Amino acid sequence: MPEKAQKILIVDDEPAMQEWLAIFLRKEGHHPVSAETADSACRALERDAYTIALCDVRLPDGNGLDVLRHGRNASPETIFVMMTAYSSTEDAVEAMKLGASDYLIKPFDLDEFRLRLDAALERRLLREENVYLRKTLAMETSLENIVAVSGKMRDVLDLARRVAPTDSTVLLEGESGTGKELVARALHKLSPRSPHTFVSINCGALPETLLESELFGHLKGSFTGAVENKKGLFEVAHRGTIFLDEISEMSPAMQVKLLRALQERTVRRIGSEEETEVDLRVIAATNKVMQTLVEEGMFREDLYYRINVIAVHIPPLRERREDILPLARSFLKEFCGSAGKKLRDFSGETKVLLERYPWPGNVRELKNAVERAVALESTDVVLPESLPDALRGEGWHLPSEDEITLPEGFKLEEHSEEVWRRYLRAALRRSGGVKTKAAEMLGMSLRSFRYHAKRLGVG
């Protein structure tokens, strides 16, 4: 049972029942308040906040269901437990329809009442926790809480604010670790669909059959392992938003099925012939150049135009260096709070290292670096020794603009690809050839690591 004493309203015209309930509640550590009539109960609910109302159905001046109806408006957070000595299925059904948490038939014994009361208190506590979590999530995922000092990132957030109230499909483009899902959640929170569900799925993390099941659901026995009926995420996100991350990793067959679902706004569970209508907003994301994939025949052109109604490009961290230190300080505060440490800032040398590093893993890599630093640092500022080896140099040097030379025949794309090769090889060397670990070191997904390694001939 919750440890905190709760204020509980007893609505009953029988003095003996009032007294019995009040004595019991006081022994349990709660604060009971009594009301004998429907009118006095309604006024009590208007004046004060009660965790639970124990309300008799039959009262001298009316029906306890009327008190329940009034309480839904006057005190919507109050949990109602209805009581009656006259068992009536109709009254019980009506009470539950109106939002009552429970329905007790008098007389009830002490142990039964304690169990039912504890259950009601737990439901109230769960409701409060859910409200808190929703508020916390809304704060964490609102655009105002996305660090954006650079002009490029402010432009992204400005476009997102204009797009959010619409129902248009959005394609978020950007390298791994740039914060595409964070922007997607913020778009949902700022949209009219925010009271409803936001669901996210990584399309590159599942094989085709499992991805189809996750998106559209299945019937029991439709394939090996389908031991029960399952609702797909398109149905779960009805009236809300679905975020399709790494959409470029979908197989051609799944692209066809997704296109149909988006065009018809209906889904069909695996093994079923029935169509289910869905009303949702789609936000997709990719870390690849979609236009190139379309031109190479790796992604359907019609699906590309269906998801690319509004494109939002999130720049890599190396292109918005003004955001590096503000982001790092934000993570420093977060991890110090969870670790119980008091680090006031980064040292001057550490700041230089943070700002010069190219951050191939983008914001995700920066966050991991700060988390590591907080765990290892023993002074009141983050020193270079607490940073990952890659940030401290080990032969790597990012030239300043004055140091850069541009010889005749210089090709930036080829130079950039060579930088990628070196980082991929370095990560493989340090991970002992374990690609999963190498991908983690670079802040990349395994699928993205494999893609770039194959593209650049890194084996």
Secondary structure as UniProt FT lines:
FT   STRAND          7..11
FT   HELIX           15..27
FT   TURN            28..29
FT   STRAND          31..35
FT   HELIX           38..47
FT   STRAND          52..56
FT   STRAND          58..59
FT   TURN            60..61
FT   STRAND          62..63
FT   HELIX           64..74
FT   TURN            76..77
FT   STRAND          79..84
FT   HELIX           89..97
FT   TURN            98..99
FT   STRAND          102..105
FT   HELIX           110..141
FT   HELIX           143..145
FT   HELIX           151..163
FT   TURN            164..165
FT   STRAND          170..173
FT   TURN            176..177
FT   HELIX           180..189
FT   TURN            192..195
FT   STRAND          198..202
FT   TURN            203..204
FT   HELIX           208..216
FT   STRAND          217..218
FT   TURN            220..221
FT   TURN            224..225
FT   STRAND          230..231
FT   HELIX           233..236
FT   TURN            237..239
FT   STRAND          241..245
FT   HELIX           247..249
FT   HELIX           252..264
FT   STRAND          266..267
FT   STRAND          276..277
FT   STRAND          281..286
FT   HELIX           290..295
FT   TURN            296..297
FT   HELIX           301..307
FT   STRAND          310..313
FT   HELIX           317..319
FT   HELIX           321..323
FT   HELIX           324..339
FT   STRAND          345..346
FT   HELIX           348..356
FT   TURN            360..361
FT   HELIX           362..376
FT   STRAND          381..382
FT   HELIX           384..386
FT   HELIX           389..392
FT   TURN            394..395
FT   TURN            401..403
FT   TURN            408..409
FT   HELIX           412..430
FT   TURN            431..433
FT   HELIX           435..441
FT   TURN            442..443
FT   HELIX           446..456
//
